[in-house]
Amino acid sequence: MITVEELGRQLQLLEPQKNPARLAFYNFVRNFLPGSTPFTQEMLDAFYDRALILNHWQTNKKALGETLRDDLAKISAQRSFAFSLDQVLHSCDIQAITFERLSDFQALLDKGSKRLESSGEKVRLFELRQGHTHTPHEVLSVRLTKTGAVIVEIYPNVAMIVDGELQLVRPHSRLTYTLELDFNPQVDQILATSLMRVARFRGTGHKITGQFIQGVHFASSESFDKPLNEIAEVNQAVKRIERFYVNPVSDPYYQDLYEKVVRQSEPNSP
């Protein structure tokens, strides 16, 4: 079965720089997926979910889907896939819906939350302010799993019609924490920092290591290997959502910020 790394090499032979849709998929494969693992339909579906939250690919979803369908068919003549290409629903066959009413978006999220809670998880949903990341309306989901780990996801207000039913696209951001509310070092953390930029990283001790991915073609940008508080863009994005589920009293970042505010408010402070 073809691996992610092998798929990337096959796509490179098709000269992705000459086709915007192919380039977006090629960069997604290289920058978002673990290279040594088999390429799965779940990964392909995740690409379409991420692409279709962007206005550019909503407008060009026909060209995107047709290009990928043809490219994967060509590659399958050389290497087999772990799934049947005939079963894939490409973006050219998908009707995407952007919720204009927050209440409808919330209702669909509530259904998903109830399914998780019925299996023993605890879920809280928080509406995020407009204009921070990808879509006008976004909701933060904080899940406490049965093992005690915390999974934090940001859902955009975009859904697809699949077999006659509305299905939310995957969250564009996902942070996974340990019992101690540290980043799980075994899991890739994905966090949108702005409309067109995503940070993919892992937390190891006091540092995070990763890279920025940006634009409608998911191109790799600068990499980083520093403590979180030294990477302003990521740090601000993390703290913007952590205020919903991290106690400020226990967070050194908030303690330091509080001390600075107090000192500045004191008479005769420097």
C-alpha positions in Angstrom: 0.0 0.0 0.0 1.3 3.4 -0.9 2.6 5.5 2.0 2.3 9.3 2.4 5.9 9.7 1.5 5.6 7.6 -1.6 2.4 9.5 -2.7 4.4 12.8 -2.3 7.0 11.5 -4.7 4.4 10.3 -7.2 2.7 13.7 -7.1 6.1 15.4 -7.6 6.5 13.6 -10.8 3.3 15.2 -12.0 4.9 18.6 -11.6 2.5 20.1 -9.0 3.8 23.6 -9.5 2.0 23.7 -12.9 -1.4 23.1 -11.4 -2.9 25.0 -8.4 -5.1 22.1 -7.3 -2.4 19.6 -7.5 0.0 21.9 -5.7 -2.4 22.3 -2.8 -2.8 18.6 -2.4 1.0 17.9 -2.8 1.8 20.5 -0.1 -0.9 19.1 2.2 0.5 15.6 1.9 4.0 16.9 2.6 3.2 19.4 5.4 0.3 17.9 7.3 0.7 14.1 7.1 3.2 11.7 8.7 5.4 10.4 5.9 5.9 6.8 6.9 2.3 5.8 7.4 0.0 4.4 4.7 -2.1 7.0 2.9 -5.8 6.4 3.8 -9.1 7.7 2.7 -9.4 9.5 6.0 -6.4 11.6 5.0 -7.9 12.4 1.6 -11.2 13.4 3.3 -9.3 15.5 5.8 -7.7 17.4 2.8 -11.1 18.2 1.3 -12.4 19.3 4.7 -9.5 21.7 5.2 -9.6 23.0 1.6 -13.4 23.6 1.6 -13.3 26.0 4.6 -11.5 28.4 2.3 -13.5 30.6 0.0 -11.0 30.0 -2.8 -11.5 26.2 -2.9 -15.2 26.5 -2.4 -15.3 28.5 -5.6 -12.9 26.1 -7.4 -14.0 22.8 -5.9 -14.8 21.4 -9.3 -11.3 21.8 -10.6 -9.9 20.6 -7.3 -11.9 17.4 -7.2 -11.4 16.6 -10.9 -7.7 17.1 -10.7 -7.2 14.9 -7.7 -9.5 12.2 -9.0 -7.5 12.0 -12.2 -4.1 12.2 -10.5 -4.9 9.4 -8.0 -6.2 7.2 -10.8 -2.9 7.6 -12.7 -0.9 6.9 -9.5 -3.0 3.8 -8.8 -1.8 2.2 -12.0 1.7 2.1 -10.4 0.9 1.7 -6.7 -2.1 0.4 -4.9 -4.0 2.4 -2.3 -5.3 1.1 1.1 -8.8 2.0 0.0 -11.0 1.9 -3.1 -10.7 5.0 -5.2 -14.2 4.3 -6.5 -15.7 5.0 -3.1 -14.1 8.4 -2.7 -16.4 11.5 -2.7 -14.3 14.2 -4.3 -14.9 17.9 -3.9 -16.4 18.2 -7.4 -19.2 15.9 -6.1 -19.7 17.6 -2.8 -22.2 20.4 -1.9 -20.7 22.6 0.7 -22.9 24.7 3.0 -21.8 27.8 5.0 -24.1 28.4 8.0 -25.4 31.9 8.1 -27.4 31.3 11.3 -25.3 30.5 14.3 -28.2 28.6 15.9 -28.3 26.0 13.0 -24.5 25.6 13.3 -24.8 25.2 17.1 -27.6 22.6 16.7 -25.5 20.4 14.6 -22.6 20.7 17.0 -24.9 19.8 19.9 -25.8 16.5 18.2 -22.2 15.6 17.9 -21.6 16.5 21.5 -24.4 14.4 22.8 -23.0 11.3 20.9 -19.6 11.9 22.7 -21.3 12.3 26.1 -23.3 9.1 25.6 -19.9 7.3 25.3 -18.6 8.8 28.6 -16.9 12.0 27.5 -17.6 15.5 28.8 -18.0 18.3 26.2 -18.3 22.0 26.5 -18.8 24.4 23.6 -17.8 28.0 23.4 -18.6 30.5 20.7 -15.5 32.4 19.4 -15.4 36.0 18.4 -15.5 36.7 14.7 -12.4 37.5 12.6 -9.7 35.4 14.4 -9.2 32.5 12.1 -10.9 30.9 9.0 -14.6 31.6 9.1 -17.0 34.2 10.5 -18.6 31.8 13.0 -16.4 29.3 14.8 -17.1 27.2 17.9 -14.5 25.9 20.4 -15.1 22.3 21.6 -13.4 21.2 24.8 -13.6 17.5 25.5 -12.6 15.7 28.6 -12.0 12.0 27.6 -12.5 9.0 29.8 -8.8 8.7 30.3 -8.6 12.3 31.6 -6.9 13.8 28.6 -8.2 17.0 27.1 -8.9 17.5 23.4 -9.6 21.0 22.1 -11.0 21.6 18.6 -12.1 24.6 16.6 -15.0 24.0 14.2 -15.7 26.3 11.3 -19.3 27.0 10.3 -19.1 24.8 7.1 -20.8 21.5 6.4 -21.3 19.1 3.5 -24.3 17.3 2.3 -23.4 13.6 2.4 -26.1 10.9 1.6 -28.8 13.6 2.1 -27.5 14.6 5.6 -25.6 17.6 6.8 -22.1 16.7 8.1 -19.7 19.2 9.6 -16.3 19.4 8.2 -13.4 18.4 10.5 -12.1 21.0 12.9 -9.3 23.1 11.4 -7.5 23.2 14.8 -6.9 20.4 17.3 -4.8 20.5 20.5 -4.3 17.4 22.6 -3.3 17.7 26.2 -2.1 15.3 28.9 -3.7 14.9 32.3 -1.5 17.7 33.5 -2.7 20.0 30.7 0.7 19.9 28.9 0.8 19.3 25.1 0.8 15.6 24.4 4.3 15.1 23.0 3.2 12.1 21.0 0.6 14.0 19.0 0.9 16.7 16.3 -0.8 19.9 17.4 -2.6 21.8 14.7 -3.6 25.4 15.4 -4.8 28.2 13.0 -3.1 31.4 14.0 -4.8 33.6 11.5 -7.0 33.4 8.4 -4.3 31.9 6.1 -1.8 30.5 8.6 -1.6 27.2 10.5 1.0 26.1 13.0 1.8 22.3 13.1 4.0 21.4 16.0 4.9 19.1 18.9 5.5 20.1 22.5 8.6 18.6 24.1 9.4 19.8 27.6 9.5 23.6 27.6 9.8 23.9 23.8 7.6 23.4 20.8 9.0 22.3 17.4 7.2 22.7 14.1 6.5 25.0 11.2 3.9 27.4 9.8 1.8 26.4 6.8 0.1 29.1 4.9 -2.1 30.2 2.0 -4.6 28.4 -0.2 -1.8 26.1 -1.4 -0.8 25.0 2.1 2.9 26.0 1.5 5.4 25.5 4.3 6.7 28.6 5.8 9.2 29.3 8.6 10.0 26.5 11.1 10.6 27.0 14.8 12.2 25.2 17.8 11.8 27.4 20.8 9.8 27.8 24.0 6.2 28.7 23.4 6.4 32.1 24.9 9.2 33.0 22.4 7.0 32.4 19.4 4.5 35.3 19.7 2.2 34.2 16.9 1.6 30.7 18.3 1.7 31.8 21.9 -1.1 34.4 21.3 -3.2 31.9 19.4 -2.8 29.3 22.2 -3.6 31.7 25.0 -6.6 33.1 23.1 -8.4 29.8 23.4 -6.8 28.4 26.6 -8.6 31.1 28.6 -11.8 29.0 28.1 -10.3 25.9 29.9 -7.1 26.8 31.8 -7.3 28.4 35.3 -5.3 31.7 35.1 -4.2 31.2 38.6 -2.2 28.0 37.6 -0.8 29.4 34.4 2.6 31.1 34.6 1.8 33.2 31.5 -1.2 34.7 33.1 0.6 35.2 36.4 3.4 37.1 34.7 0.9 39.2 32.8 -1.0 39.9 36.0 2.2 41.0 37.7 3.1 43.4 34.9 -0.4 44.9 34.9 -0.3 45.4 38.6 3.1 47.0 38.6 2.1 49.4 35.8 -0.9 50.5 37.7 1.0 51.3 40.9 1.9 54.9 41.6 5.5 55.9 40.7 5.9 52.7 38.8 8.8 52.8 36.3 
